[in-house]
Amino acid sequence: MGADIVTVSTDTQFVHLAWQKSEKELANVRYTMAADPTGNVSRMFGVYNEGNGLDLRGTFLINPEGTLLNMEMNFYNVGRNIDELMRKFKANIYVAKKTNEVCPSKWKDEGDKTLVNPGAKMVGKVHEALQGA
Amino acid sequence: MAETMTASVKLGQKVPDFEMVTYEPTKGDFGKFSMRDQIASKRWTILFFYPADFTFV
């Protein structure tokens, strides 16, 4: 896919191993499972809950230069949408290549409508730009 | 209510270096993840935090 997916919880690597081997839903897992038992990395990203020692559902996209480009955080009872994560990932890769374009909210994949050179001429005219006028 | 600390990472800024011990399901072995290795090998990274193993993610 072009990105290294690393899942993180405050469990140890030993628990990650035991979970991956016992849970059949995880039989085909290929991503790295990282251990943050001290919570230090989780604190750095603001997802560590001091009240119970567990992480919130946070997702962070970091580019090859180490710059944080995207973050999303959900409370415990709502899961994340992998399609939206992939959309944001593709959009970030796209604008990294095409630095004079931006991806509007409905952009899903290469070939979809982007806004080119957003600037003074586009102020108040975003609708027309999106229509290709 | 969740008692979280304010994140020290900021959108659009470099993430400070850190490392974590890992379990690598493809190798069935333990390993190491670090931000500096990711930068050295020019890799995109998606960090996916969740509350606990043995629960839904």
N, CA and C atoms of all chains as a GROMACS GRO file, in nm:
protein
  570
    1MET      N    1   0.082  -0.120   0.000
    1MET     CA    2   0.000   0.000   0.000
    1MET      C    3   0.086   0.126   0.000
    2GLY      N    4   0.212   0.112   0.039
    2GLY     CA    5   0.298   0.230   0.037
    2GLY      C    6   0.316   0.297   0.172
    3ALA      N    7   0.248   0.247   0.275
    3ALA     CA    8   0.268   0.300   0.409
    3ALA      C    9   0.286   0.184   0.506
    4ASP      N   10   0.363   0.206   0.609
    4ASP     CA   11   0.375   0.104   0.713
    4ASP      C   12   0.267   0.130   0.816
    5ILE      N   13   0.177   0.035   0.832
    5ILE     CA   14   0.074   0.048   0.935
    5ILE      C   15   0.128  -0.012   1.064
    6VAL      N   16   0.121   0.067   1.170
    6VAL     CA   17   0.170   0.023   1.300
    6VAL      C   18   0.059   0.043   1.401
    7THR      N   19   0.008  -0.067   1.455
    7THR     CA   20  -0.095  -0.053   1.558
    7THR      C   21  -0.026  -0.041   1.693
    8VAL      N   22  -0.086   0.039   1.782
    8VAL     CA   23  -0.023   0.064   1.913
    8VAL      C   24  -0.128   0.055   2.023
    9SER      N   25  -0.095  -0.020   2.128
    9SER     CA   26  -0.175  -0.014   2.250
    9SER      C   27  -0.078  -0.022   2.368
   10THR      N   28  -0.131  -0.012   2.489
   10THR     CA   29  -0.044  -0.016   2.606
   10THR      C   30  -0.015  -0.159   2.651
   11ASP      N   31  -0.062  -0.257   2.571
   11ASP     CA   32  -0.027  -0.397   2.597
   11ASP      C   33   0.120  -0.421   2.561
   12THR      N   34   0.179  -0.526   2.616
   12THR     CA   35   0.317  -0.562   2.580
   12THR      C   36   0.320  -0.641   2.449
   13GLN      N   37   0.438  -0.657   2.393
   13GLN     CA   38   0.455  -0.737   2.270
   13GLN      C   39   0.413  -0.883   2.294
   14PHE      N   40   0.423  -0.929   2.419
   14PHE     CA   41   0.387  -1.068   2.448
   14PHE      C   42   0.236  -1.087   2.436
   15VAL      N   43   0.162  -0.988   2.483
   15VAL     CA   44   0.015  -0.994   2.472
   15VAL      C   45  -0.027  -0.980   2.326
   16HIS      N   46   0.042  -0.892   2.251
   16HIS     CA   47   0.013  -0.879   2.107
   16HIS      C   48   0.027  -1.015   2.039
   17LEU      N   49   0.136  -1.085   2.070
   17LEU     CA   50   0.160  -1.217   2.010
   17LEU      C   51   0.047  -1.313   2.046
   18ALA      N   52   0.012  -1.317   2.174
   18ALA     CA   53  -0.091  -1.411   2.221
   18ALA      C   54  -0.226  -1.380   2.156
   19TRP      N   55  -0.258  -1.251   2.144
   19TRP     CA   56  -0.387  -1.210   2.083
   19TRP      C   57  -0.389  -1.248   1.936
   20GLN      N   58  -0.281  -1.215   1.864
   20GLN     CA   59  -0.277  -1.241   1.719
   20GLN      C   60  -0.286  -1.390   1.691
   21LYS      N   61  -0.226  -1.472   1.777
   21LYS     CA   62  -0.227  -1.617   1.754
   21LYS      C   63  -0.360  -1.680   1.794
   22SER      N   64  -0.434  -1.618   1.885
   22SER     CA   65  -0.557  -1.683   1.932
   22SER      C   66  -0.683  -1.631   1.863
   23GLU      N   67  -0.682  -1.506   1.817
   23GLU     CA   68  -0.802  -1.447   1.757
   23GLU      C   69  -0.802  -1.476   1.606
   24LYS      N   70  -0.902  -1.553   1.559
   24LYS     CA   71  -0.902  -1.593   1.418
   24LYS      C   72  -0.920  -1.474   1.324
   25GLU      N   73  -0.985  -1.367   1.371
   25GLU     CA   74  -0.999  -1.247   1.289
   25GLU      C   75  -0.863  -1.187   1.253
   26LEU      N   76  -0.761  -1.222   1.331
   26LEU     CA   77  -0.628  -1.163   1.310
   26LEU      C   78  -0.531  -1.259   1.243
   27ALA      N   79  -0.583  -1.370   1.191
   27ALA     CA   80  -0.496  -1.474   1.135
   27ALA      C   81  -0.409  -1.422   1.021
   28ASN      N   82  -0.462  -1.328   0.942
   28ASN     CA   83  -0.387  -1.281   0.824
   28ASN      C   84  -0.323  -1.144   0.843
   29VAL      N   85  -0.305  -1.105   0.968
   29VAL     CA   86  -0.248  -0.972   0.997
   29VAL      C   87  -0.105  -0.962   0.943
   30ARG      N   88  -0.076  -0.849   0.875
   30ARG     CA   89   0.059  -0.829   0.822
   30ARG      C   90   0.124  -0.704   0.882
   31TYR      N   91   0.046  -0.624   0.954
   31TYR     CA   92   0.102  -0.500   1.008
   31TYR      C   93   0.180  -0.524   1.137
   32THR      N   94   0.263  -0.428   1.170
   32THR     CA   95   0.343  -0.430   1.292
   32THR      C   96   0.254  -0.395   1.411
   33MET      N   97   0.271  -0.469   1.520
   33MET     CA   98   0.195  -0.442   1.643
   33MET      C   99   0.293  -0.392   1.749
   34ALA      N  100   0.284  -0.263   1.782
   34ALA     CA  101   0.382  -0.202   1.872
   34ALA      C  102   0.331  -0.195   2.015
   35ALA      N  103   0.424  -0.207   2.109
   35ALA     CA  104   0.392  -0.209   2.252
   35ALA      C  105   0.433  -0.077   2.316
   36ASP      N  106   0.340  -0.018   2.390
   36ASP     CA  107   0.370   0.108   2.460
   36ASP      C  108   0.323   0.095   2.606
   37PRO      N  109   0.381  -0.002   2.681
   37PRO     CA  110   0.333  -0.027   2.818
   37PRO      C  111   0.355   0.090   2.913
   38THR      N  112   0.452   0.176   2.887
   38THR     CA  113   0.472   0.293   2.973
   38THR      C  114   0.374   0.405   2.938
   39GLY      N  115   0.314   0.398   2.819
   39GLY     CA  116   0.223   0.504   2.774
   39GLY      C  117   0.296   0.628   2.723
   40ASN      N  118   0.428   0.622   2.715
   40ASN     CA  119   0.503   0.744   2.679
   40ASN      C  120   0.476   0.791   2.537
   41VAL      N  121   0.471   0.696   2.443
   41VAL     CA  122   0.442   0.735   2.304
   41VAL      C  123   0.297   0.782   2.293
   42SER      N  124   0.208   0.713   2.363
   42SER     CA  125   0.066   0.749   2.361
   42SER      C  126   0.044   0.889   2.418
   43ARG      N  127   0.118   0.922   2.523
   43ARG     CA  128   0.110   1.058   2.580
   43ARG      C  129   0.156   1.162   2.479
   44MET      N  130   0.265   1.130   2.408
   44MET     CA  131   0.319   1.223   2.308
   44MET      C  132   0.212   1.258   2.205
   45PHE      N  133   0.130   1.159   2.170
   45PHE     CA  134   0.026   1.182   2.069
   45PHE      C  135  -0.109   1.222   2.131
   46GLY      N  136  -0.113   1.235   2.263
   46GLY     CA  137  -0.234   1.284   2.329
   46GLY      C  138  -0.348   1.184   2.332
   47VAL      N  139  -0.318   1.054   2.319
   47VAL     CA  140  -0.425   0.954   2.320
   47VAL      C  141  -0.427   0.871   2.448
   48TYR      N  142  -0.335   0.899   2.542
   48TYR     CA  143  -0.327   0.817   2.663
   48TYR      C  144  -0.426   0.867   2.768
   49ASN      N  145  -0.510   0.778   2.817
   49ASN     CA  146  -0.606   0.813   2.920
   49ASN      C  147  -0.546   0.782   3.057
   50GLU      N  148  -0.508   0.886   3.129
   50GLU     CA  149  -0.443   0.867   3.260
   50GLU      C  150  -0.538   0.799   3.358
   51GLY      N  151  -0.668   0.811   3.334
   51GLY     CA  152  -0.765   0.754   3.426
   51GLY      C  153  -0.767   0.602   3.427
   52ASN      N  154  -0.744   0.540   3.311
   52ASN     CA  155  -0.751   0.392   3.308
   52ASN      C  156  -0.629   0.327   3.242
   53GLY      N  157  -0.535   0.406   3.196
   53GLY     CA  158  -0.413   0.349   3.138
   53GLY      C  159  -0.432   0.293   2.998
   54LEU      N  160  -0.546   0.324   2.936
   54LEU     CA  161  -0.573   0.272   2.801
   54LEU      C  162  -0.570   0.387   2.701
   55ASP      N  163  -0.541   0.350   2.575
   55ASP     CA  164  -0.537   0.451   2.470
   55ASP      C  165  -0.675   0.476   2.411
   56LEU      N  166  -0.699   0.600   2.370
   56LEU     CA  167  -0.817   0.632   2.290
   56LEU      C  168  -0.791   0.587   2.146
   57ARG      N  169  -0.896   0.589   2.064
   57ARG     CA  170  -0.881   0.546   1.925
   57ARG      C  171  -0.828   0.662   1.841
   58GLY      N  172  -0.696   0.668   1.828
   58GLY     CA  173  -0.633   0.777   1.753
   58GLY      C  174  -0.558   0.724   1.633
   59THR      N  175  -0.566   0.796   1.520
   59THR     CA  176  -0.496   0.757   1.398
   59THR      C  177  -0.412   0.876   1.351
   60PHE      N  178  -0.286   0.849   1.316
   60PHE     CA  179  -0.192   0.956   1.281
   60PHE      C  180  -0.118   0.918   1.154
   61LEU      N  181  -0.114   1.012   1.060
   61LEU     CA  182  -0.046   0.988   0.932
   61LEU      C  183   0.080   1.074   0.927
   62ILE      N  184   0.194   1.009   0.908
   62ILE     CA  185   0.324   1.077   0.911
   62ILE      C  186   0.395   1.053   0.778
   63ASN      N  187   0.447   1.158   0.716
   63ASN     CA  188   0.510   1.142   0.584
   63ASN      C  189   0.655   1.094   0.598
   64PRO      N  190   0.720   1.061   0.484
   64PRO     CA  191   0.855   1.004   0.491
   64PRO      C  192   0.960   1.098   0.551
   65GLU      N  193   0.928   1.227   0.562
   65GLU     CA  194   1.021   1.320   0.627
   65GLU      C  195   0.996   1.327   0.778
   66GLY      N  196   0.893   1.258   0.826
   66GLY     CA  197   0.864   1.257   0.968
   66GLY      C  198   0.768   1.366   1.012
   67THR      N  199   0.699   1.429   0.915
   67THR     CA  200   0.604   1.535   0.948
   67THR      C  201   0.463   1.479   0.966
   68LEU      N  202   0.397   1.522   1.071
   68LEU     CA  203   0.260   1.477   1.100
   68LEU      C  204   0.162   1.551   1.009
   69LEU      N  205   0.087   1.477   0.924
   69LEU     CA  206   0.000   1.541   0.826
   69LEU      C  207  -0.149   1.525   0.857
   70ASN      N  208  -0.182   1.430   0.940
   70ASN     CA  209  -0.323   1.404   0.963
   70ASN      C  210  -0.342   1.339   1.097
   71MET      N  211  -0.446   1.380   1.171
   71MET     CA  212  -0.477   1.308   1.294
   71MET      C  213  -0.627   1.304   1.316
   72GLU      N  214  -0.670   1.196   1.378
   72GLU     CA  215  -0.812   1.172   1.402
   72GLU      C  216  -0.821   1.100   1.536
   73MET      N  217  -0.917   1.142   1.619
   73MET     CA  218  -0.931   1.073   1.748
   73MET      C  219  -1.078   1.047   1.778
   74ASN      N  220  -1.110   0.924   1.815
   74ASN     CA  221  -1.247   0.888   1.851
   74ASN      C  222  -1.253   0.844   1.996
   75PHE      N  223  -1.364   0.868   2.060
   75PHE     CA  224  -1.385   0.814   2.194
   75PHE      C  225  -1.405   0.662   2.183
   76TYR      N  226  -1.406   0.593   2.296
   76TYR     CA  227  -1.400   0.447   2.296
   76TYR      C  228  -1.507   0.374   2.216
   77ASN      N  229  -1.630   0.429   2.217
   77ASN     CA  230  -1.740   0.348   2.167
   77ASN      C  231  -1.770   0.362   2.018
   78VAL      N  232  -1.684   0.430   1.944
   78VAL     CA  233  -1.704   0.440   1.800
   78VAL      C  234  -1.579   0.395   1.726
   79GLY      N  235  -1.598   0.304   1.631
   79GLY     CA  236  -1.484   0.254   1.553
   79GLY      C  237  -1.451   0.348   1.439
   80ARG      N  238  -1.334   0.324   1.378
   80ARG     CA  239  -1.290   0.411   1.268
   80ARG      C  240  -1.324   0.351   1.133
   81ASN      N  241  -1.336   0.438   1.033
   81ASN     CA  242  -1.369   0.393   0.898
   81ASN      C  243  -1.241   0.386   0.815
   82ILE      N  244  -1.206   0.263   0.774
   82ILE     CA  245  -1.080   0.243   0.704
   82ILE      C  246  -1.082   0.310   0.566
   83ASP      N  247  -1.202   0.321   0.505
   83ASP     CA  248  -1.211   0.387   0.374
   83ASP      C  249  -1.172   0.535   0.384
   84GLU      N  250  -1.217   0.600   0.492
   84GLU     CA  251  -1.183   0.741   0.512
   84GLU      C  252  -1.033   0.757   0.540
   85LEU      N  253  -0.976   0.663   0.615
   85LEU     CA  254  -0.832   0.668   0.639
   85LEU      C  255  -0.756   0.656   0.507
   86MET      N  256  -0.798   0.561   0.422
   86MET     CA  257  -0.731   0.541   0.294
   86MET      C  258  -0.747   0.664   0.205
   87ARG      N  259  -0.867   0.726   0.208
   87ARG     CA  260  -0.891   0.847   0.130
   87ARG      C  261  -0.793   0.957   0.169
   88LYS      N  262  -0.777   0.976   0.301
   88LYS     CA  263  -0.687   1.080   0.348
   88LYS      C  264  -0.542   1.047   0.314
   89PHE      N  265  -0.508   0.920   0.322
   89PHE     CA  266  -0.372   0.878   0.289
   89PHE      C  267  -0.343   0.904   0.141
   90LYS      N  268  -0.435   0.862   0.053
   90LYS     CA  269  -0.416   0.884  -0.092
   90LYS      C  270  -0.411   1.033  -0.123
   91ALA      N  271  -0.498   1.111  -0.058
   91ALA     CA  272  -0.502   1.256  -0.084
   91ALA      C  273  -0.369   1.320  -0.043
   92ASN      N  274  -0.312   1.276   0.069
   92ASN     CA  275  -0.185   1.333   0.113
   92ASN      C  276  -0.071   1.297   0.020
   93ILE      N  277  -0.072   1.174  -0.032
   93ILE     CA  278   0.030   1.134  -0.128
   93ILE      C  279   0.014   1.216  -0.256
   94TYR      N  280  -0.112   1.235  -0.297
   94TYR     CA  281  -0.140   1.309  -0.421
   94TYR      C  282  -0.089   1.453  -0.412
   95VAL      N  283  -0.124   1.523  -0.303
   95VAL     CA  284  -0.082   1.664  -0.293
   95VAL      C  285   0.068   1.678  -0.266
   96ALA      N  286   0.130   1.570  -0.216
   96ALA     CA  287   0.275   1.574  -0.200
   96ALA      C  288   0.342   1.575  -0.336
   97LYS      N  289   0.279   1.509  -0.436
   97LYS     CA  290   0.333   1.505  -0.573
   97LYS      C  291   0.292   1.630  -0.651
   98LYS      N  292   0.164   1.671  -0.635
   98LYS     CA  293   0.110   1.784  -0.711
   98LYS      C  294   0.091   1.901  -0.616
   99THR      N  295   0.199   1.976  -0.597
   99THR     CA  296   0.199   2.074  -0.489
   99THR      C  297   0.114   2.197  -0.519
  100ASN      N  298   0.067   2.214  -0.645
  100ASN     CA  299  -0.019   2.330  -0.675
  100ASN      C  300  -0.167   2.293  -0.673
  101GLU      N  301  -0.199   2.170  -0.632
  101GLU     CA  302  -0.339   2.127  -0.627
  101GLU      C  303  -0.379   2.096  -0.483
  102VAL      N  304  -0.509   2.108  -0.456
  102VAL     CA  305  -0.561   2.065  -0.325
  102VAL      C  306  -0.677   1.970  -0.349
  103CYS      N  307  -0.699   1.878  -0.255
  103CYS     CA  308  -0.805   1.779  -0.267
  103CYS      C  309  -0.925   1.823  -0.184
  104PRO      N  310  -1.038   1.856  -0.248
  104PRO     CA  311  -1.156   1.894  -0.171
  104PRO      C  312  -1.220   1.773  -0.101
  105SER      N  313  -1.325   1.798  -0.024
  105SER     CA  314  -1.381   1.694   0.064
  105SER      C  315  -1.432   1.572  -0.013
  106LYS      N  316  -1.481   1.593  -0.136
  106LYS     CA  317  -1.538   1.480  -0.208
  106LYS      C  318  -1.433   1.402  -0.287
  107TRP      N  319  -1.308   1.448  -0.287
  107TRP     CA  320  -1.200   1.378  -0.359
  107TRP      C  321  -1.182   1.238  -0.300
  108LYS      N  322  -1.179   1.138  -0.388
  108LYS     CA  323  -1.161   1.001  -0.339
  108LYS      C  324  -1.035   0.936  -0.392
  109ASP      N  325  -1.003   0.961  -0.519
  109ASP     CA  326  -0.889   0.890  -0.578
  109ASP      C  327  -0.836   0.970  -0.697
  110GLU      N  328  -0.717   0.932  -0.740
  110GLU     CA  329  -0.654   0.997  -0.855
  110GLU      C  330  -0.753   1.003  -0.971
  111GLY      N  331  -0.761   1.119  -1.037
  111GLY     CA  332  -0.858   1.135  -1.145
  111GLY      C  333  -0.979   1.215  -1.102
  112ASP      N  334  -1.006   1.219  -0.970
  112ASP     CA  335  -1.118   1.300  -0.920
  112ASP      C  336  -1.081   1.448  -0.927
  113LYS      N  337  -1.186   1.531  -0.924
  113LYS     CA  338  -1.168   1.675  -0.935
  113LYS      C  339  -1.087   1.732  -0.820
  114THR      N  340  -0.981   1.806  -0.855
  114THR     CA  341  -0.904   1.879  -0.754
  114THR      C  342  -0.920   2.028  -0.781
  115LEU      N  343  -0.872   2.110  -0.692
  115LEU     CA  344  -0.867   2.255  -0.717
  115LEU      C  345  -0.722   2.288  -0.747
  116VAL      N  346  -0.700   2.356  -0.862
  116VAL     CA  347  -0.564   2.386  -0.905
  116VAL      C  348  -0.533   2.532  -0.874
  117ASN      N  349  -0.416   2.553  -0.817
  117ASN     CA  350  -0.371   2.689  -0.782
  117ASN      C  351  -0.476   2.771  -0.707
  118PRO      N  352  -0.527   2.722  -0.594
  118PRO     CA  353  -0.624   2.802  -0.520
  118PRO      C  354  -0.558   2.934  -0.480
  119GLY      N  355  -0.624   3.044  -0.507
  119GLY     CA  356  -0.566   3.174  -0.476
  119GLY      C  357  -0.671   3.282  -0.487
  120ALA      N  358  -0.627   3.404  -0.507
  120ALA     CA  359  -0.718   3.518  -0.507
  120ALA      C  360  -0.832   3.501  -0.607
  121LYS      N  361  -0.800   3.443  -0.725
  121LYS     CA  362  -0.902   3.430  -0.829
  121LYS      C  363  -1.014   3.334  -0.789
  122MET      N  364  -0.986   3.246  -0.694
  122MET     CA  365  -1.086   3.145  -0.656
  122MET      C  366  -1.173   3.192  -0.539
  123VAL      N  367  -1.138   3.304  -0.479
  123VAL     CA  368  -1.216   3.352  -0.364
  123VAL      C  369  -1.359   3.380  -0.408
  124GLY      N  370  -1.455   3.316  -0.342
  124GLY     CA  371  -1.596   3.333  -0.379
  124GLY      C  372  -1.635   3.257  -0.503
  125LYS      N  373  -1.539   3.183  -0.563
  125LYS     CA  374  -1.566   3.113  -0.690
  125LYS      C  375  -1.534   2.963  -0.678
  126VAL      N  376  -1.537   2.910  -0.556
  126VAL     CA  377  -1.503   2.769  -0.538
  126VAL      C  378  -1.605   2.681  -0.609
  127HIS      N  379  -1.732   2.721  -0.602
  127HIS     CA  380  -1.836   2.642  -0.668
  127HIS      C  381  -1.806   2.627  -0.818
  128GLU      N  382  -1.774   2.741  -0.882
  128GLU     CA  383  -1.744   2.738  -1.026
  128GLU      C  384  -1.620   2.652  -1.054
  129ALA      N  385  -1.519   2.664  -0.965
  129ALA     CA  386  -1.397   2.585  -0.984
  129ALA      C  387  -1.426   2.436  -0.973
  130LEU      N  388  -1.514   2.401  -0.878
  130LEU     CA  389  -1.548   2.259  -0.860
  130LEU      C  390  -1.630   2.206  -0.980
  131GLN      N  391  -1.709   2.295  -1.042
  131GLN     CA  392  -1.787   2.254  -1.159
  131GLN      C  393  -1.700   2.248  -1.283
  132GLY      N  394  -1.577   2.296  -1.275
  132GLY     CA  395  -1.488   2.295  -1.391
  132GLY      C  396  -1.515   2.412  -1.483
  133ALA      N  397  -1.587   2.515  -1.433
  133ALA     CA  398  -1.621   2.630  -1.518
  133ALA      C  399  -1.501   2.722  -1.535
  134MET      N  400  -1.565   1.055   3.031
  134MET     CA  401  -1.454   1.152   3.036
  134MET      C  402  -1.321   1.079   3.028
  135ALA      N  403  -1.234   1.133   2.950
  135ALA     CA  404  -1.100   1.077   2.941
  135ALA      C  405  -1.001   1.183   2.989
  136GLU      N  406  -0.911   1.142   3.076
  136GLU     CA  407  -0.809   1.236   3.124
  136GLU      C  408  -0.685   1.221   3.039
  137THR      N  409  -0.674   1.300   2.933
  137THR     CA  410  -0.557   1.291   2.848
  137THR      C  411  -0.469   1.414   2.869
  138MET      N  412  -0.341   1.394   2.842
  138MET     CA  413  -0.250   1.507   2.846
  138MET      C  414  -0.257   1.574   2.709
  139THR      N  415  -0.220   1.698   2.700
  139THR     CA  416  -0.214   1.766   2.571
  139THR      C  417  -0.104   1.703   2.487
  140ALA      N  418  -0.137   1.674   2.361
  140ALA     CA  419  -0.038   1.612   2.273
  140ALA      C  420   0.079   1.707   2.253
  141SER      N  421   0.200   1.652   2.250
  141SER     CA  422   0.316   1.738   2.222
  141SER      C  423   0.345   1.741   2.072
  142VAL      N  424   0.286   1.646   1.997
  142VAL     CA  425   0.303   1.652   1.852
  142VAL      C  426   0.204   1.755   1.797
  143LYS      N  427   0.243   1.819   1.688
  143LYS     CA  428   0.156   1.920   1.627
  143LYS      C  429   0.145   1.894   1.477
  144LEU      N  430   0.024   1.917   1.425
  144LEU     CA  431  -0.001   1.896   1.283
  144LEU      C  432   0.090   1.987   1.201
  145GLY      N  433   0.154   1.927   1.100
  145GLY     CA  434   0.242   2.005   1.013
  145GLY      C  435   0.384   2.019   1.065
  146GLN      N  436   0.410   1.959   1.182
  146GLN     CA  437   0.546   1.966   1.238
  146GLN      C  438   0.607   1.827   1.246
  147LYS      N  439   0.742   1.823   1.255
  147LYS     CA  440   0.812   1.696   1.268
  147LYS      C  441   0.776   1.629   1.399
  148VAL      N  442   0.754   1.498   1.392
  148VAL     CA  443   0.728   1.419   1.511
  148VAL      C  444   0.862   1.390   1.578
  149PRO      N  445   0.875   1.413   1.709
  149PRO     CA  446   1.002   1.381   1.777
  149PRO      C  447   1.032   1.232   1.763
  150ASP      N  448   1.160   1.197   1.766
  150ASP     CA  449   1.197   1.056   1.753
  150ASP      C  450   1.147   0.977   1.874
  151PHE      N  451   1.105   0.854   1.849
  151PHE     CA  452   1.066   0.764   1.958
  151PHE      C  453   1.082   0.622   1.907
  152GLU      N  454   1.088   0.527   1.998
  152GLU     CA  455   1.090   0.387   1.953
  152GLU      C  456   1.005   0.299   2.041
  153MET      N  457   0.960   0.189   1.983
  153MET     CA  458   0.875   0.093   2.055
  153MET      C  459   0.918  -0.049   2.018
  154VAL      N  460   0.906  -0.139   2.115
  154VAL     CA  461   0.924  -0.282   2.086
  154VAL      C  462   0.799  -0.330   2.013
  155THR      N  463   0.816  -0.418   1.917
  155THR     CA  464   0.702  -0.463   1.836
  155THR      C  465   0.691  -0.615   1.833
  156TYR      N  466   0.571  -0.659   1.794
  156TYR     CA  467   0.552  -0.798   1.752
  156TYR      C  468   0.523  -0.793   1.603
  157GLU      N  469   0.594  -0.873   1.524
  157GLU     CA  470   0.579  -0.876   1.379
  157GLU      C  471   0.511  -1.005   1.336
  158PRO      N  472   0.378  -1.000   1.313
  158PRO     CA  473   0.306  -1.122   1.278
  158PRO      C  474   0.361  -1.194   1.155
  159THR      N  475   0.418  -1.117   1.058
  159THR     CA  476   0.469  -1.183   0.937
  159THR      C  477   0.592  -1.268   0.966
  160LYS      N  478   0.665  -1.233   1.070
  160LYS     CA  479   0.786  -1.309   1.104
  160LYS      C  480   0.766  -1.397   1.227
  161GLY      N  481   0.656  -1.375   1.299
  161GLY     CA  482   0.635  -1.448   1.423
  161GLY      C  483   0.741  -1.415   1.526
  162ASP      N  484   0.794  -1.290   1.519
  162ASP     CA  485   0.905  -1.255   1.608
  162ASP      C  486   0.888  -1.112   1.658
  163PHE      N  487   0.964  -1.079   1.760
  163PHE     CA  488   0.963  -0.943   1.811
  163PHE      C  489   1.059  -0.855   1.731
  164GLY      N  490   1.038  -0.726   1.735
  164GLY     CA  491   1.123  -0.634   1.661
  164GLY      C  492   1.123  -0.497   1.725
  165LYS      N  493   1.159  -0.396   1.645
  165LYS     CA  494   1.168  -0.260   1.696
  165LYS      C  495   1.116  -0.163   1.590
  166PHE      N  496   1.041  -0.062   1.634
  166PHE     CA  497   0.997   0.044   1.544
  166PHE      C  498   1.058   0.174   1.592
  167SER      N  499   1.113   0.254   1.502
  167SER     CA  500   1.155   0.388   1.543
  167SER      C  501   1.127   0.488   1.433
  168MET      N  502   1.102   0.610   1.473
  168MET     CA  503   1.073   0.718   1.379
  168MET      C  504   1.195   0.743   1.291
  169ARG      N  505   1.315   0.737   1.350
  169ARG     CA  506   1.434   0.767   1.268
  169ARG      C  507   1.456   0.661   1.161
  170ASP      N  508   1.422   0.533   1.190
  170ASP     CA  509   1.432   0.429   1.086
  170ASP      C  510   1.334   0.457   0.973
  171GLN      N  511   1.214   0.502   1.008
  171GLN     CA  512   1.113   0.532   0.906
  171GLN      C  513   1.160   0.644   0.814
  172ILE      N  514   1.222   0.746   0.874
  172ILE     CA  515   1.272   0.859   0.795
  172ILE      C  516   1.390   0.813   0.709
  173ALA      N  517   1.480   0.732   0.769
  173ALA     CA  518   1.598   0.684   0.696
  173ALA      C  519   1.556   0.599   0.576
  174SER      N  520   1.448   0.520   0.592
  174SER     CA  521   1.405   0.435   0.481
  174SER      C  522   1.293   0.500   0.399
  175LYS      N  523   1.266   0.630   0.426
  175LYS     CA  524   1.170   0.710   0.346
  175LYS      C  525   1.032   0.643   0.336
  176ARG      N  526   0.979   0.601   0.450
  176ARG     CA  527   0.851   0.531   0.454
  176ARG      C  528   0.741   0.618   0.514
  177TRP      N  529   0.620   0.612   0.456
  177TRP     CA  530   0.503   0.671   0.519
  177TRP      C  531   0.465   0.583   0.638
  178THR      N  532   0.410   0.645   0.742
  178THR     CA  533   0.371   0.570   0.862
  178THR      C  534   0.227   0.603   0.901
  179ILE      N  535   0.149   0.501   0.930
  179ILE     CA  536   0.018   0.522   0.989
  179ILE      C  537   0.020   0.460   1.129
  180LEU      N  538   0.010   0.543   1.231
  180LEU     CA  539   0.002   0.494   1.369
  180LEU      C  540  -0.145   0.481   1.406
  181PHE      N  541  -0.180   0.365   1.456
  181PHE     CA  542  -0.321   0.332   1.481
  181PHE      C  543  -0.335   0.289   1.627
  182PHE      N  544  -0.371   0.383   1.714
  182PHE     CA  545  -0.383   0.354   1.858
  182PHE      C  546  -0.522   0.296   1.889
  183TYR      N  547  -0.527   0.201   1.982
  183TYR     CA  548  -0.655   0.142   2.023
  183TYR      C  549  -0.643   0.103   2.171
  184PRO      N  550  -0.757   0.085   2.240
  184PRO     CA  551  -0.752   0.069   2.386
  184PRO      C  552  -0.680  -0.057   2.435
  185ALA      N  553  -0.712  -0.173   2.381
  185ALA     CA  554  -0.655  -0.295   2.440
  185ALA      C  555  -0.670  -0.414   2.348
  186ASP      N  556  -0.571  -0.504   2.353
  186ASP     CA  557  -0.581  -0.633   2.285
  186ASP      C  558  -0.701  -0.709   2.342
  187PHE      N  559  -0.751  -0.805   2.265
  187PHE     CA  560  -0.863  -0.890   2.305
  187PHE      C  561  -0.994  -0.812   2.318
  188THR      N  562  -1.000  -0.693   2.253
  188THR     CA  563  -1.127  -0.620   2.245
  188THR      C  564  -1.149  -0.586   2.098
  189PHE      N  565  -1.263  -0.527   2.063
  189PHE     CA  566  -1.281  -0.486   1.923
  189PHE      C  567  -1.198  -0.361   1.897
  190VAL      N  568  -1.154  -0.344   1.772
  190VAL     CA  569  -1.069  -0.230   1.741
  190VAL      C  570  -1.147  -0.131   1.654
   0.00000   0.00000   0.00000
